[in-house]
Amino acid sequence: MHKFSKFIPFVIALLLFLVACSTKKNTFTSRTYHNMNAHFNAYFNGKEALKQAFTLIDNQNVDNYNEILRVFTFDNHQQLSAVSPLCERTIEKGMKVIAKHSMNFNGVEYVKWIDDAYLIIGKARLLKQDYTGAHEIFSHIIVYFDKNSEATEALLWDAITYLVEGKTGQVLNLLAQAKDRISSGFTNNNINKLFYLVEADYYIKVNDYPQAISSIDKALTNKQNKNVECRLLFIKAQLLNKLNKNQEVLATLNTLFKKNPPYEMTLYGNILAAQCLENTNSKAENIKKSILKLIKDSKNKEYLDALYYALANIELNQKNENQALDYFKLSAQHSSTNQYQKALTYTTLGDIYFNKRLYKEAQAYYDSAVQVMPKNFPDYQKHQDRAAILNELITALNTIAFEDSVQKLSKLSEQELLAHIDKLIQNYKLEEQRKKHEEQQKLQQQLANAPVFYNTASTSNEWYFYNTNTLTIGKNEFKQRWGNRPLEDLWRLKNKTPIMEDYDFVDSTFITSDSSKNASDPVKPEFYLKNIPKTPEDFANSNKRIETALYTVGKIYFNNLKEYDKAIYYFQELNNRFSKNEKADEAYYLCYMSASEIGRNTDAQACKDSLLKLYPNSFYSHLVLDPEYYKHVSSEEDIASEHIMKTLNALQNNEYTTAVALADSGIAKFHDLEVLARLSYIKALALANITSRDTLLYILPNIINSYPNTEVASQSKYLLSLLNEKVTNDNTDKANETTDSINNTNNTTKTIYNLPKEDDINLVIISFDPLKITANEMKIAITDFNNHSYSSDKFTVNVTFLNDTRMIASIGYFKSKSEVLKYYSNIKENQNFKNTLTKGDCKIFIISSINYPIFFKQNDENNYYNFFIEHYIN
């Protein structure tokens, strides 16, 4: 014990120092100790981690030069997983500083690094995309450290957080507060630089480009680092370009080029300069030469699409449209992984052909554009809609041409037919050879553009997947070759049905006859013969497809493309070829409107006369005579609806004589066929209750004949079949039940399931035999259909067992009955999906979210399927 006695004074001194350094005592020693330790320990490490996070984001940032650059690179970052650990470390160290070193006495903080610790925590939360947490921290600094310059910085970072979120409402107020504090001296050099950057970012995001340019100019007067300065100059040039101030754009770009910006920025600066050339500008040829020189430089291979696009714009400005088209097509051929540039090139080509009314060519480019178009693309929805409209138009036109051609072929002799088919086969082979040659050239181009791989093994002992450089090279090479593919099994295949190789087992269901193989082979005559109509039924179906297509084409030319002369042609063709088509009255009316629109008065009068003569009671006849007729009809619909409800209530209250009287008065008063059909049906039910069930056997056929193609007619057929088969014993209850299903006003059906309503949340269910089609095959087939037909909707697809012999796939969710019925019809009629339904012994039906648990518990597929047919289909 004695030998340690000499250390006792040192231990006592150390203990006295530690007691003196407590955060509970406001002494000089404590303040000095905690200020020093806060700064040089946890705060320093946290700040370094945050600096590394910002540097990592800068290094990984990929700018889209086709749109206005973001002022802050972290506003563009998606690499959350990469920066998250660094941000967590920053937050941990910042919290440690606050917990261990804060000395707050009477509302005054005596450790000056505490507000800085809060600041790095707020910035780290912003980079982690924890915007709510970031706002909380910045607000805390603003309130509790208002005497420090850090509160001014917090105001600016709070504004930045709102801008990154896309919320601009609070930003001006925060900027005004920050400006007042700067004027009052609560600032430093970094804050002064940051203020104008935030102000510029705000004005860009609210599309006030003149104010944004003013803010950028003020930011440039404060000494910024080189990268920020170059970025601001490029953004300024882009904004001036938006304002069509071409000479100022060129002057700004000249200033930028003198600062030796990054290579990619220089390249796109030249492209931007090309877009700003006036038609008569003498510099056009020089810039064209410089861009052509850049094209020849091998290091610009990944930018060829943008360079050719720039050349095309120069030619377009100089009215050289043919040369411009050639360059735009070269841009499309050399498209790299820049999806935005791909979409820009395709939509530009689509717009050119659309304006020239070459819709087939326009449709092809718009269709390619929407496959790669990002959601933030300018006029995104307009291009999506235009692609859909043109796709419908071209499909209908192709249908007309195809059906007409096969009907002509049916009239040829066998020898003539085979000769014609032989010619088609030869043309097909030539086309395939051309495509193969084109594909080989494209592949060679891709290989030429592919990046060179360097051997990294000698420079690093890391495994491939731990090496950032090799991963980046591999990822870029994959994107160049395959584009952005989703992370999923069998990503290379459009049809993802697995190919099974089992040499010991051959299932006879997979063996197809030679004739069926030939029917799907374009180099075999059977491929063409299968489409030629032979029977009267074949011709009837072919004519029906032509009829529908003619109507579709006419409507698109009238409503969407405003090409009234073509609308007239197709509506006249429809009514001339199919005089008794279901849309004849509407076709005459639209033909009349089209002719009136372009001053073809003779055609307009002819269409009007035909409409009034052939369809005097049609809605469109009334509309021709009185353009305000639809307003009267709308008012009449409201009155009729009220009258139907009053009549129905009388029936349900067993006031049968009153119901008959109300039905008769309504039939005499209203004109709409659906209204008359409903009133006639209610009257029939009331009379059946007054007399006997046999009354319905006489009345219902008259309703069916008088009001064909109405909902009531189909319900009358259903009820008539029940009466004829004598399925029901209680006439009145059954009649009332059917009435309720039409009007959806009362649920008297004796069933465990709830009757469907328009606003129900619904699922589409496909039940199948798992021995005939696997769960994976079913899920892939549904996903392929959704990706093709409902790419913008994010439907969930789940597969589970219903019982030992059946599985079900559920697709959802749909927000209304009408929406789910449309999806049900589309998937059921889809030709590719029909094969899946047949193969898997499938049943497809709709179920509401309310009925789904009942269905699953009951485990009676047939019972629910009958309910579905009755209440959704019939």
Secondary structure, DSSP 8 states (H G I E B T S, - for coil): -GGGGGGHHHHHHHHHHHHHT-TTS--HHHHHHHHHHIIIIIIHHHHHHHHHHHHHHHHH----TTS---SSGGGG---HHHHHHHHHHHHHHHHHHHHHH--EETTEE--TTHHHHHHHHHHHHHHTT-HHHHHHHHHHHHHHTTTSHHHHHHHHHHHHHHHHHT--TTHHHHHHHHHHHHHTT---HHHHHHHHHHHHHHHHHTT-HHHHHHHHHHHHHS---HHHHHHHHHHHHHHHHHTT-HHHHHHHHHHHHHT---HHHHHHHHHHHHHT--TT-TTHHHHHHHHHHHHHSGGGGGGHHHHHHHHHHHHHHTT-HHHHHHHHHHHHHT--S-HHHHHHHHHHHHHHHHHTT-HHHHHHHHHHHHHH--TTSTTHHHHHHHHHHHHHHHHHHHHHHHHHHHHHHTTS-HHHHHHHHHHHHHHHHHHHHHHHHHHHHHHHHHHHHS------TTT--S-GGG-HHHHHHHHHHHHHHH-S--S-TTTT-SS-------TT---GGG---HHHHHHT-TTSHHHHHTTS--SHHHHHHHHHHHHHHHHHHHHHHHHTS--HHHHHHHHHHHHHH-TT-TTHHHHHHHHHHHHHHTT-HHHHHHHHHHHHHH-TTSHHHHHHH-TTHHHHHHHHHHHHHHHHHHHHHHHHTT-HHHHHHHHHHHHHH---HHHHHHHHHHHHHHHHHHS-THHHHHHHHHHHHHSTTSHHHHHHHHHHHHHHHT--S-HHHHHHHHHHHHHTS------SS----TT--EEEEEEE-TTTS-HHHHHHHHHHHHHHH-TTS--EEEEEESSSS-EEEEEEEESSHHHHHHHHHHHHH-HHHHHHHHHTT-EEEEEETTTHHHHHHHT-HHHHHHHHIIIII-
